[in-house]
Amino acid sequence: MMQCCRCGWRVWLWAVGLALAAAGCSPTYHRKDADREVYRILDQARQRQVGLRALFSIEPAAEPPLVVLRRWHEARTVAAQGPGPVAKPPEGEPAGNGLPEQKDAARLTLADALELAARYSREYQSEKEDLYLAALALTLERHNWKPSFFATFTGAFSKDKTEKVAVDQLRDPTDGEKRAAVRAATATAAVTGTPVDRDLIDDAKTKTGESRRFAKSRSLKTEVGVSQLLATGGEMTIRFTTDLARVSTVEPREAIASVLSAEIMQPLLRGGGRLVARENLTQAERDTVYAVRSFARFRRTFAVTMTSQYFRVLQQRDAVVNEWDNYKRLRQARQRMGDMAQAGRRAEFGVDEARQDELRARDNWVRGLQQYQEQLDEFKITLGLPTEAAIELDPAEIDSLRRAGPRAVNLTQERAMTTALERRLDLLNVRDQQQDGERTVKIARNGLAPDLAMRLGVSMASRERRRSVPMLDESGAEIGTVTVVDQRRPARFSTHRGVFTAGVDGELPLDRKSERNAYRTALISLERAKRSTTGTEDQVKLSVRQAWRNLEQAAQSYHIQLASVELARRRLESTSDLLQRGDATVKNVLDANEALVNAQNALTRALVDHQLARLGLWRDTELLRVDEHGVWQELNHED
């Protein structure tokens, strides 16, 4: 029997060790497993949700942004200089267009900038992580509705030094007891003349009395099983428990027993029903849908924001070029005025007036250049680039806008309004959140009901092995037998000796203050959700109306400024000719120069405003598609 129990200990220790080894997965495994599950959820959402076409990953870009810029620059570098020397600009002044030269600067098109932003923008990365976390929360809720396996073990060892035990058994005698027994036997032999009997000496091994011994105990309890949540709100659990114990005192005892049990708990009133039971899973799934829509909406707004910032930098660059051209014209005008003053054809104060405007124009150019460089650095930060990155934006993007001019949209205002109310993702979220509020009210109402739950269970203990042990009298003669129960078959059960239990747990709703408050809060939240829905609808209508008005205003402003530029150029040419003939004053020429630079800047601003208003209309009607690289494309309202 001792050998059997020792074998049982070894088997169960090996089982526990194997279970620990199998369960001990590395952190890398858990990370990859989470990514696989989350990306699978998001890939399914990507296929269903309009506006999220790109493959999704929160892993940072493998290449640093400066490496990408260097590779792009090397791939696109083309020898553009013709033969002949390059004129050296005056000290402290740039050459050509009034912009400082940047050696080895990477020129970014609009598509390049949008792709870089999608890769390296900090805001974009945070939005992707928010979407990932929403899907990650859903994985846990889905996991809770799958069979949940568990395996636990508890081992203990104790040693009690204070326990007093009765001693009535054979033990080895001490040296003193042996010597005393020999002396007594020798004395008896001398008196009686009989030889020393070794049995008398062996009797010294038997001692009856009370002794202080160590009481040692070792135990191991293992439990494995599975639990499953039920759609009705209940829970079913199946478990297999094994207890192994060994107690070492005067009489060592060992025991091993197993129990297989199953239990079902089902709420009947409060907490019962599919709506209440699956609320966490339902909300997690809807939160994931909201996150997917929000991210798709963010990609559109982010693309428009980046485009706006890109063109605003180019607009400021164009203003710097215009200010520089104005400064050069005024400098030439001042030089001509000086020549005329030396020839006696003009008064000296006219030269001073021209010099004053020349200095003012140079100051405007310096201020504009500083503002351009600041906007470019801010744009780098938005892209996720370091401020020391050598980049320049492609002025051909502005030139293409000039060639195309304001383009009309193939959409009426009424159709734009209807499309926005049908497709706006943020509005869809608000409408669905109102449904969440209605569901929350029903669940809170269920919380006011009494507690009533039904319990059903069945258990079976391991099969017992019975054996007969002979009973002996004081002389050692057998006088009968006794049956001893030895539970040493942990994996075998007696199905005909199982225990079935059934019960009901209940509680009257005598204290429902917290539940009452939750119910009233849910009602208020529902009313707020309804107001939020109508308010968001009005905001959507307002944004479309504003985008439409901005588009019309920018188109009219462009045509006005285009005419103003032509008029300012003719005015400058005519006043310059009149000045040469002496029929115009210096102020006429200076005013004409100022009018021209203002008209040029206003024309560029109107052109950019129209393009951004157009993009804003597509964004507000959800008719802007963003590809996997973050580059936008216009859609037709029929798409």
C-alpha positions as CSV (number, residue, x, y, z in Angstrom):
1,M,0.0,0.0,0.0
2,M,2.9,2.4,0.7
3,Q,4.4,1.7,-2.7
4,C,1.1,2.4,-4.4
5,C,0.7,5.8,-2.8
6,R,4.3,6.7,-3.6
7,C,3.6,5.9,-7.2
8,G,0.5,8.1,-7.1
9,W,2.5,11.0,-5.7
10,R,5.1,10.6,-8.5
11,V,2.4,10.5,-11.2
12,W,0.6,13.6,-10.0
13,L,3.8,15.5,-9.5
14,W,4.8,14.7,-13.1
15,A,1.3,15.8,-14.3
16,V,1.6,19.1,-12.5
17,G,5.1,19.7,-13.9
18,L,3.9,19.0,-17.5
19,A,1.0,21.3,-17.0
20,L,3.2,24.1,-15.9
21,A,5.6,23.5,-18.8
22,A,2.8,23.6,-21.3
23,A,1.2,26.7,-19.9
24,G,4.4,28.7,-19.5
25,C,4.3,30.6,-22.8
26,S,6.8,33.4,-23.5
27,P,5.8,37.1,-23.6
28,T,6.7,37.1,-27.3
29,Y,4.1,34.4,-27.9
30,H,1.4,36.3,-26.1
31,R,2.2,39.4,-28.0
32,K,2.1,37.7,-31.4
33,D,-1.1,35.8,-30.4
34,A,-2.8,39.1,-29.5
35,D,-1.7,40.7,-32.8
36,R,-3.1,37.8,-34.8
37,E,-6.5,37.9,-33.1
38,V,-6.8,41.7,-33.3
39,Y,-5.7,42.0,-36.9
40,R,-8.1,39.2,-37.9
41,I,-11.0,41.2,-36.3
42,L,-9.9,44.4,-38.0
43,D,-9.4,42.7,-41.3
44,Q,-13.0,41.5,-41.1
45,A,-14.1,45.1,-40.3
46,R,-12.0,46.5,-43.1
47,Q,-13.8,44.3,-45.6
48,R,-17.2,45.4,-44.3
49,Q,-16.6,49.1,-43.4
50,V,-16.6,51.7,-46.2
51,G,-13.6,54.1,-45.7
52,L,-11.1,51.6,-44.1
53,R,-9.5,50.0,-47.1
54,A,-5.9,50.0,-45.9
55,L,-4.2,47.1,-44.3
56,F,-3.7,47.8,-40.6
57,S,-0.7,47.4,-38.3
58,I,0.4,49.4,-35.3
59,E,4.0,48.3,-35.7
60,P,6.3,51.4,-36.3
61,A,7.9,51.8,-39.7
62,A,11.0,49.7,-40.2
63,E,13.0,52.6,-41.7
64,P,13.6,55.9,-39.9
65,P,12.1,58.8,-41.8
66,L,15.5,60.4,-42.6
67,V,16.6,57.2,-44.3
68,V,13.4,57.2,-46.4
69,L,13.9,60.8,-47.4
70,R,17.5,60.1,-48.4
71,R,16.5,57.2,-50.5
72,W,13.7,59.2,-52.2
73,H,16.1,62.1,-52.9
74,E,18.8,59.9,-54.4
75,A,16.2,58.1,-56.6
76,R,14.8,61.4,-57.9
77,T,17.9,63.4,-58.3
78,V,18.3,64.6,-61.9
79,A,20.9,66.9,-63.2
80,A,18.9,70.0,-64.0
81,Q,21.7,72.6,-64.3
82,G,22.7,73.6,-67.8
83,P,26.3,74.5,-68.9
84,G,27.9,77.7,-67.8
85,P,28.8,79.3,-64.4
86,V,26.2,79.9,-61.7
87,A,25.9,83.5,-60.7
88,K,26.8,84.1,-57.0
89,P,24.1,86.0,-55.1
90,P,24.9,89.1,-53.2
91,E,26.1,88.6,-49.6
92,G,23.2,87.8,-47.3
93,E,20.7,87.4,-50.2
94,P,19.4,84.3,-51.9
95,A,19.6,83.7,-55.6
96,G,16.6,83.7,-58.0
97,N,13.3,83.4,-56.2
98,G,14.1,84.8,-52.7
99,L,14.3,81.5,-51.0
100,P,17.5,80.2,-49.3
101,E,19.1,77.2,-51.1
102,Q,19.0,73.9,-49.2
103,K,21.7,71.5,-50.2
104,D,20.5,67.9,-50.7
105,A,16.9,68.8,-49.7
106,A,14.3,66.1,-50.6
107,R,11.5,67.6,-52.6
108,L,8.1,66.2,-51.4
109,T,5.1,66.1,-53.6
110,L,1.6,66.1,-51.9
111,A,1.4,62.3,-52.3
112,D,4.9,62.0,-50.7
113,A,3.8,64.1,-47.7
114,L,0.6,62.2,-47.2
115,E,2.5,58.9,-47.3
116,L,5.1,60.1,-44.8
117,A,2.4,61.3,-42.5
118,A,0.6,57.9,-42.6
119,R,3.9,56.3,-41.7
120,Y,5.4,58.6,-39.1
121,S,2.8,61.0,-37.7
122,R,2.5,60.7,-34.0
123,E,-1.2,61.6,-34.1
124,Y,-1.8,59.0,-36.8
125,Q,0.0,56.3,-34.7
126,S,-2.0,57.1,-31.6
127,E,-5.3,56.8,-33.5
128,K,-4.2,53.4,-34.8
129,E,-3.4,52.3,-31.3
130,D,-6.8,53.4,-30.0
131,L,-8.4,51.2,-32.7
132,Y,-6.1,48.3,-31.7
133,L,-7.1,48.7,-28.1
134,A,-10.8,48.6,-28.9
135,A,-10.4,45.4,-30.8
136,L,-8.1,44.0,-28.0
137,A,-10.9,44.6,-25.5
138,L,-13.3,42.7,-27.8
139,T,-11.0,39.7,-27.8
140,L,-11.3,39.4,-24.0
141,E,-15.1,39.5,-24.1
142,R,-15.2,36.9,-26.9
143,H,-12.9,34.8,-24.9
144,N,-15.2,35.0,-21.9
145,W,-17.9,33.3,-23.9
146,K,-15.7,30.4,-24.9
147,P,-15.0,27.3,-22.8
148,S,-12.6,28.5,-20.1
149,F,-10.2,25.8,-18.9
150,F,-8.4,26.0,-15.6
151,A,-5.9,23.9,-13.7
152,T,-4.7,24.7,-10.2
153,F,-2.7,22.9,-7.6
154,T,-1.9,23.5,-3.9
155,G,0.9,21.8,-2.1
156,A,1.7,22.0,1.6
157,F,4.1,20.7,4.2
158,S,3.8,21.1,8.0
159,K,5.9,19.9,10.9
160,D,4.4,20.2,14.5
161,K,6.9,19.9,17.3
162,T,4.5,20.3,20.2
163,E,2.1,17.3,19.5
164,K,2.1,14.6,22.2
165,V,1.5,11.1,20.9
166,A,0.9,7.8,22.7
167,V,3.7,5.4,22.1
168,D,2.9,1.6,22.2
169,Q,5.0,0.1,19.5
170,L,8.4,-1.6,18.9
171,R,11.4,0.6,18.7
172,D,15.1,0.3,19.0
173,P,16.3,0.4,22.6
174,T,18.8,2.9,23.8
175,D,22.2,1.9,25.1
176,G,21.2,2.4,28.7
177,E,18.1,0.3,28.2
178,K,20.3,-2.5,26.7
179,R,22.8,-2.4,29.6
180,A,20.0,-2.5,32.2
181,A,18.3,-5.4,30.4
182,V,21.6,-7.4,30.3
183,R,22.3,-6.7,34.0
184,A,18.8,-7.8,35.0
185,A,19.1,-11.0,32.9
186,T,22.5,-11.8,34.3
187,A,21.4,-11.4,37.9
188,T,18.4,-13.6,37.3
189,A,20.6,-16.2,35.7
190,A,22.9,-16.2,38.7
191,V,20.1,-16.8,41.1
192,T,18.1,-19.3,39.1
193,G,21.0,-20.9,37.3
194,T,19.4,-20.4,34.0
195,P,21.2,-18.9,30.9
196,V,20.6,-15.4,29.8
197,D,17.5,-15.3,27.5
198,R,17.9,-12.9,24.5
199,D,14.1,-12.5,24.4
200,L,14.3,-10.7,27.7
201,I,16.8,-8.2,26.2
202,D,14.6,-7.8,23.1
203,D,11.7,-6.8,25.4
204,A,13.5,-3.6,26.1
205,K,12.4,-2.5,22.6
206,T,8.8,-2.3,23.7
207,K,7.8,0.7,25.7
208,T,4.4,2.1,26.6
209,G,3.8,5.7,27.6
210,E,3.7,9.2,26.3
211,S,6.3,10.8,24.1
212,R,6.8,14.1,22.4
213,R,7.3,13.4,18.7
214,F,7.3,15.4,15.4
215,A,4.0,15.3,13.6
216,K,4.6,15.8,9.8
217,S,2.1,16.1,7.1
218,R,2.3,16.6,3.3
219,S,-0.6,17.3,1.0
220,L,-1.2,18.1,-2.7
221,K,-4.5,19.1,-4.1
222,T,-5.0,19.5,-7.9
223,E,-8.1,20.7,-9.7
224,V,-8.7,20.8,-13.4
225,G,-11.9,21.7,-15.2
226,V,-13.8,23.9,-17.6
227,S,-16.5,26.5,-17.2
228,Q,-18.9,28.0,-19.8
229,L,-21.1,31.0,-19.7
230,L,-24.6,30.4,-21.0
231,A,-26.5,32.8,-23.2
232,T,-29.4,32.7,-20.7
233,G,-27.1,34.3,-18.1
234,G,-26.1,31.1,-16.3
235,E,-22.8,29.3,-15.9
236,M,-21.9,25.7,-16.2
237,T,-18.8,24.3,-14.5
238,I,-17.2,20.8,-14.7
239,R,-14.2,20.1,-12.4
240,F,-12.0,17.1,-11.4
241,T,-10.4,17.4,-8.0
242,T,-7.8,15.1,-6.5
243,D,-6.5,15.2,-2.9
244,L,-3.3,13.4,-1.8
245,A,-2.2,13.5,1.8
246,R,0.3,11.8,4.1
247,V,0.5,12.3,7.8
248,S,3.5,11.0,9.7
249,T,3.1,10.6,13.5
250,V,3.3,7.4,15.5
251,E,1.0,5.8,13.0
252,P,1.6,7.1,9.4
253,R,-1.5,7.6,7.4
254,E,-1.8,8.1,3.6
255,A,-4.9,8.9,1.5
256,I,-5.8,9.7,-2.1
257,A,-9.2,10.6,-3.3
258,S,-10.8,12.2,-6.4
259,V,-14.1,13.9,-7.1
260,L,-15.7,14.6,-10.5
261,S,-18.5,17.2,-10.3
262,A,-20.7,19.4,-12.6
263,E,-22.8,22.4,-11.6
264,I,-25.2,24.7,-13.4
265,M,-26.3,28.1,-12.0
266,Q,-29.1,29.9,-13.8
267,P,-30.5,33.3,-12.7
268,L,-34.3,33.3,-13.3
269,L,-35.1,37.0,-12.7
270,R,-32.3,39.6,-12.2
271,G,-29.3,38.9,-14.3
272,G,-31.2,36.4,-16.5
273,G,-31.8,36.5,-20.2
274,R,-29.7,36.9,-23.3
275,L,-29.9,40.7,-23.3
276,V,-28.4,41.1,-19.8
277,A,-26.0,38.2,-20.1
278,R,-24.3,39.3,-23.3
279,E,-24.3,43.0,-22.6
280,N,-20.5,43.2,-22.2
281,L,-19.9,41.3,-25.4
282,T,-22.5,43.3,-27.3
283,Q,-21.0,46.6,-26.1
284,A,-17.5,45.5,-26.9
285,E,-18.5,44.6,-30.4
286,R,-20.3,47.9,-31.0
287,D,-17.3,49.8,-29.5
288,T,-15.1,48.1,-32.0
289,V,-17.4,49.2,-34.8
290,Y,-17.4,52.7,-33.4
291,A,-13.6,52.7,-33.3
292,V,-13.4,51.4,-36.9
293,R,-15.7,54.2,-38.1
294,S,-13.8,56.8,-36.1
295,F,-10.5,55.7,-37.5
296,A,-11.9,55.7,-41.0
297,R,-13.3,59.2,-40.4
298,F,-10.0,60.3,-38.9
299,R,-8.1,59.1,-42.0
300,R,-10.2,61.4,-44.1
301,T,-9.9,64.4,-41.9
302,F,-6.2,63.8,-41.4
303,A,-5.6,63.7,-45.1
304,V,-7.5,67.0,-45.6
305,T,-5.6,68.5,-42.7
306,M,-2.3,67.5,-44.1
307,T,-3.2,68.7,-47.5
308,S,-4.3,72.0,-46.1
309,Q,-1.1,72.4,-44.2
310,Y,0.9,71.4,-47.3
311,F,-0.8,74.0,-49.5
312,R,-0.6,76.7,-46.8
313,V,3.2,76.3,-46.7
314,L,3.3,76.5,-50.5
315,Q,1.1,79.6,-50.3
316,Q,3.5,81.2,-47.9
317,R,6.4,80.2,-50.1
318,D,4.6,81.9,-53.1
319,A,4.2,85.0,-50.9
320,V,7.9,85.0,-50.2
321,V,8.7,84.8,-53.9
322,N,6.2,87.7,-54.6
323,E,7.7,89.8,-51.8
324,W,11.2,89.2,-53.2
325,D,10.1,90.1,-56.7
326,N,8.5,93.3,-55.3
327,Y,11.7,94.1,-53.4
328,K,13.7,93.7,-56.6
329,R,11.3,95.9,-58.6
330,L,11.4,98.6,-55.9
331,R,15.2,98.4,-55.8
332,Q,15.4,98.9,-59.6
333,A,12.9,101.7,-59.3
334,R,14.9,103.4,-56.6
335,Q,18.1,103.1,-58.8
336,R,16.3,104.7,-61.8
337,M,15.0,107.4,-59.5
338,G,18.5,108.0,-58.3
339,D,19.9,108.3,-61.8
340,M,17.1,110.7,-62.7
341,A,17.8,112.8,-59.6
342,Q,21.5,113.0,-60.5
343,A,20.4,114.1,-63.9
344,G,18.2,116.8,-62.4
345,R,15.0,115.3,-63.6
346,R,13.7,114.3,-60.2
347,A,13.8,115.8,-56.7
348,E,15.9,114.1,-54.1
349,F,12.9,113.5,-51.8
350,G,11.4,111.2,-54.4
351,V,14.5,109.1,-54.2
352,D,14.2,108.9,-50.4
353,E,10.6,107.9,-50.8
354,A,11.5,105.1,-53.1
355,R,14.3,104.1,-50.8
356,Q,11.8,104.0,-47.9
357,D,9.5,101.6,-49.8
358,E,12.5,99.5,-50.8
359,L,13.4,99.0,-47.2
360,R,9.8,98.2,-46.3
361,A,9.6,95.6,-49.1
362,R,12.8,94.0,-47.9
363,D,11.4,93.9,-44.3
364,N,8.2,92.2,-45.6
365,W,10.3,89.7,-47.5
366,V,12.4,88.9,-44.3
367,R,9.3,88.5,-42.2
368,G,7.6,86.4,-44.9
369,L,10.7,84.2,-45.2
370,Q,10.8,83.6,-41.4
371,Q,7.1,82.7,-41.4
372,Y,7.6,80.3,-44.2
373,Q,10.5,78.6,-42.4
374,E,8.4,78.3,-39.2
375,Q,5.4,76.8,-41.1
376,L,7.8,74.4,-42.8
377,D,9.2,73.3,-39.5
378,E,5.7,72.9,-38.0
379,F,4.8,70.8,-41.0
380,K,7.8,68.6,-40.4
381,I,6.7,67.9,-36.9
382,T,3.2,67.1,-38.1
383,L,4.7,64.6,-40.5
384,G,6.7,63.0,-37.7
385,L,10.0,64.3,-39.1
386,P,12.7,66.0,-37.1
387,T,13.0,69.7,-37.6
388,E,16.5,69.4,-39.0
389,A,15.3,67.2,-41.9
390,A,16.2,68.9,-45.2
391,I,12.9,69.0,-47.2
392,E,11.2,71.3,-49.5
393,L,7.6,71.1,-50.9
394,D,7.1,70.8,-54.6
395,P,5.9,74.1,-56.0
396,A,4.6,72.2,-59.0
397,E,1.5,71.4,-56.9
398,I,0.6,75.0,-56.8
399,D,1.3,75.3,-60.6
400,S,-1.0,72.4,-61.3
401,L,-3.8,74.2,-59.4
402,R,-3.2,77.3,-61.4
403,R,-3.4,75.5,-64.7
404,A,-6.6,73.7,-63.6
405,G,-8.2,76.7,-62.0
406,P,-11.3,76.3,-59.8
407,R,-13.1,73.1,-60.7
408,A,-16.8,72.7,-60.4
409,V,-18.3,69.9,-58.3
410,N,-20.8,67.5,-59.9
411,L,-23.0,67.7,-56.9
412,T,-25.9,69.9,-55.8
413,Q,-26.2,71.3,-52.3
414,E,-29.3,69.3,-51.6
415,R,-27.7,66.1,-52.8
416,A,-24.6,66.9,-50.7
417,M,-26.8,67.3,-47.7
418,T,-28.6,64.0,-48.2
419,T,-25.3,62.1,-48.9
420,A,-23.8,63.5,-45.7
421,L,-26.8,62.4,-43.6
422,E,-26.6,58.9,-45.1
423,R,-22.8,58.4,-45.0
424,R,-21.2,60.5,-42.2
425,L,-19.5,57.9,-40.0
426,D,-19.6,60.1,-36.9
427,L,-23.3,60.5,-37.3
428,L,-23.8,56.8,-37.7
429,N,-21.9,56.3,-34.4
430,V,-24.1,58.8,-32.6
431,R,-27.3,57.1,-33.9
432,D,-26.1,53.7,-32.8
433,Q,-25.1,55.1,-29.4
434,Q,-28.7,56.1,-28.9
435,Q,-29.6,52.5,-29.4
436,D,-27.0,51.6,-26.8
437,G,-28.8,53.9,-24.4
438,E,-32.1,52.2,-25.0
439,R,-30.5,48.9,-24.3
440,T,-28.9,50.2,-21.2
441,V,-32.3,51.3,-19.9
442,K,-33.7,47.8,-20.3
443,I,-30.7,46.3,-18.5
444,A,-31.0,48.8,-15.7
445,R,-34.7,47.9,-15.3
446,N,-33.8,44.3,-15.0
447,G,-31.5,45.2,-12.1
448,L,-34.5,46.2,-10.1
449,A,-36.0,42.7,-10.1
450,P,-35.6,40.2,-7.2
451,D,-32.7,37.8,-7.1
452,L,-33.8,34.2,-7.9
453,A,-31.3,31.6,-9.2
454,M,-31.6,27.9,-9.7
455,R,-28.6,25.5,-8.9
456,L,-28.2,22.0,-10.2
457,G,-25.2,19.8,-9.5
458,V,-24.0,16.2,-9.6
459,S,-20.7,14.8,-8.2
460,M,-19.1,11.4,-8.1
461,A,-16.3,10.3,-5.8
462,S,-13.5,8.0,-6.8
463,R,-14.1,4.3,-6.4
464,E,-13.2,2.8,-3.0
465,R,-11.2,-0.4,-2.6
466,R,-12.3,-2.5,0.4
467,R,-10.2,-5.2,2.0
468,S,-10.5,-7.4,5.2
469,V,-7.9,-7.1,7.9
470,P,-7.7,-9.8,10.7
471,M,-8.3,-8.8,14.3
472,L,-5.9,-10.3,16.9
473,D,-6.3,-10.7,20.7
474,E,-3.6,-10.0,23.3
475,S,-2.0,-13.4,22.7
476,G,-1.9,-12.9,19.0
477,A,-4.7,-15.3,18.1
478,E,-7.1,-14.3,15.3
479,I,-10.5,-13.6,16.6
480,G,-12.2,-12.1,13.5
481,T,-11.8,-9.6,10.6
482,V,-12.6,-6.0,10.0
483,T,-13.3,-4.2,6.6
484,V,-11.0,-1.3,5.8
485,V,-11.8,1.3,3.1
486,D,-8.8,2.3,1.1
487,Q,-9.5,5.1,-1.5
488,R,-6.6,4.6,-3.9
489,R,-8.3,4.7,-7.4
490,P,-8.5,8.4,-8.2
491,A,-9.4,7.9,-11.9
492,R,-12.2,5.4,-11.4
493,F,-15.6,6.5,-10.3
494,S,-18.7,4.8,-9.1
495,T,-21.5,6.1,-11.3
496,H,-24.2,4.4,-9.3
497,R,-23.1,6.2,-6.2
498,G,-23.2,9.8,-7.5
499,V,-24.7,12.7,-5.5
500,F,-27.3,14.9,-7.2
501,T,-28.1,18.4,-5.7
502,A,-30.8,21.0,-6.6
503,G,-31.4,24.3,-5.0
504,V,-32.8,27.7,-5.3
505,D,-31.2,31.0,-4.1
506,G,-33.3,34.1,-3.7
507,E,-33.2,37.6,-2.3
508,L,-36.1,40.0,-1.9
509,P,-35.5,43.5,-3.5
510,L,-35.6,45.3,-0.1
511,D,-32.5,47.5,-0.9
512,R,-32.2,48.7,-4.5
513,K,-31.0,52.2,-4.0
514,S,-27.9,51.7,-6.2
515,E,-30.0,50.0,-8.9
516,R,-32.6,52.7,-8.7
517,N,-29.9,55.4,-9.3
518,A,-28.5,53.3,-12.2
519,Y,-31.9,53.1,-13.8
520,R,-32.6,56.8,-13.4
521,T,-29.1,57.6,-14.8
522,A,-29.8,55.4,-17.8
523,L,-33.0,57.2,-18.5
524,I,-31.2,60.6,-18.4
525,S,-28.3,59.3,-20.5
526,L,-30.9,58.1,-23.1
527,E,-32.4,61.6,-23.3
528,R,-28.9,63.0,-23.7
529,A,-28.2,60.5,-26.5
530,K,-31.4,61.6,-28.3
531,R,-30.4,65.2,-28.1
532,S,-26.9,64.4,-29.2
533,T,-28.3,62.6,-32.3
534,T,-30.4,65.6,-33.4
535,G,-27.5,68.0,-32.5
536,T,-25.0,66.0,-34.6
537,E,-27.4,65.9,-37.5
538,D,-27.7,69.7,-37.4
539,Q,-23.9,70.0,-37.1
540,V,-23.5,67.8,-40.2
541,K,-26.0,70.0,-42.1
542,L,-24.1,73.1,-41.0
543,S,-20.7,71.8,-42.0
544,V,-22.0,70.9,-45.5
545,R,-23.6,74.3,-45.9
546,Q,-20.5,76.0,-44.7
547,A,-18.3,73.9,-47.1
548,W,-20.6,74.8,-50.0
549,R,-20.5,78.5,-49.2
550,N,-16.7,78.4,-48.8
551,L,-16.5,76.7,-52.2
552,E,-18.6,79.3,-53.9
553,Q,-16.9,82.2,-52.1
554,A,-13.4,80.9,-53.0
555,A,-14.4,80.5,-56.7
556,Q,-15.7,84.1,-56.9
557,S,-12.7,85.4,-55.0
558,Y,-10.3,83.6,-57.4
559,H,-11.9,85.2,-60.5
560,I,-11.8,88.6,-58.8
561,Q,-8.2,88.3,-57.8
562,L,-7.2,87.0,-61.2
563,A,-8.7,90.2,-62.7
564,S,-7.0,92.2,-60.0
565,V,-3.6,90.8,-60.9
566,E,-4.0,91.6,-64.5
567,L,-5.1,95.1,-63.7
568,A,-2.2,95.6,-61.3
569,R,0.3,94.5,-63.9
570,R,-1.1,96.9,-66.5
571,R,-1.1,99.6,-63.9
572,L,2.5,99.0,-63.0
573,E,3.6,99.0,-66.6
574,S,1.8,102.2,-67.4
575,T,3.0,104.1,-64.3
576,S,6.5,103.0,-65.0
577,D,6.3,104.4,-68.6
578,L,4.7,107.6,-67.3
579,L,7.4,107.9,-64.7
580,Q,10.1,107.7,-67.4
581,R,8.3,110.5,-69.3
582,G,7.8,112.6,-66.2
583,D,4.0,112.3,-66.3
584,A,3.7,110.2,-63.1
585,T,5.0,110.6,-59.5
586,V,7.1,108.2,-57.5
587,K,4.1,107.4,-55.3
588,N,2.1,106.2,-58.3
589,V,4.8,103.6,-59.1
590,L,5.2,102.5,-55.5
591,D,1.4,102.1,-55.1
592,A,1.3,100.1,-58.3
593,N,4.0,97.7,-57.0
594,E,2.2,97.3,-53.7
595,A,-1.1,96.6,-55.5
596,L,0.5,94.0,-57.6
597,V,2.1,92.0,-54.8
598,N,-1.1,92.1,-52.8
599,A,-3.1,90.9,-55.7
600,Q,-0.7,88.1,-56.4
601,N,-0.8,86.9,-52.8
602,A,-4.6,87.2,-52.8
603,L,-4.8,85.1,-56.0
604,T,-2.7,82.3,-54.5
605,R,-4.8,82.4,-51.3
606,A,-8.1,82.2,-53.2
607,L,-6.8,79.3,-55.3
608,V,-5.7,77.4,-52.2
609,D,-8.9,78.3,-50.4
610,H,-11.0,76.8,-53.3
611,Q,-9.0,73.6,-53.4
612,L,-9.3,73.1,-49.6
613,A,-13.0,74.0,-49.7
614,R,-13.5,71.4,-52.3
615,L,-11.7,68.8,-50.2
616,G,-13.7,69.9,-47.2
617,L,-17.0,69.3,-49.0
618,W,-15.9,65.8,-50.0
619,R,-14.8,65.1,-46.5
620,D,-18.0,66.4,-44.9
621,T,-20.1,64.2,-47.3
622,E,-17.8,61.1,-46.9
623,L,-17.0,61.2,-50.6
624,L,-13.3,61.2,-50.1
625,R,-11.5,57.9,-50.4
626,V,-8.1,57.4,-48.8
627,D,-5.9,54.6,-50.1
628,E,-3.5,52.4,-48.2
629,H,-0.8,55.0,-48.5
630,G,-2.9,57.8,-47.0
631,V,-3.4,59.6,-50.3
632,W,-6.9,60.9,-50.9
633,Q,-9.1,60.4,-54.0
634,E,-12.4,62.0,-54.9
635,L,-15.5,59.8,-55.2
636,N,-18.6,60.4,-57.2
637,H,-21.8,60.6,-55.1
638,E,-23.0,57.5,-56.9
639,D,-20.1,55.4,-55.6
